[in-house]
Amino acid sequence: MRYAVINNGTVDNVIEWDGQTEWTAPEGSTVLEAPEEVGVGYTYDGTTFTAPEPAPEPAVEPIELEPAPE
């Protein structure tokens, strides 16, 4: 099963774990079973996972090209 490792309301890692094998989460983290779409950067408010805002597209500035010398 997939589990989200949540720290301060943000998913820091997603792991595959059987839920039974001994494993210790990082101190201060919460570990919850996570739906397939949840990934690093999602937030968790105690009830719902929310996807992060998409990164803005980088600005592209046109450049003038000079013809190659013949």
Sequence and secondary structure as in RCSB ss.txt:
>XXXX:A:sequence
MRYAVINNGTVDNVIEWDGQTEWTAPEGSTVLEAPEEVGVGYTYDGTTFTAPEPAPEPAVEPIELEPAPE
>XXXX:A:secstr
 EEEEEETTEEEEEEE  SSS     TT EEEE  TT  TT EE SS EE                    
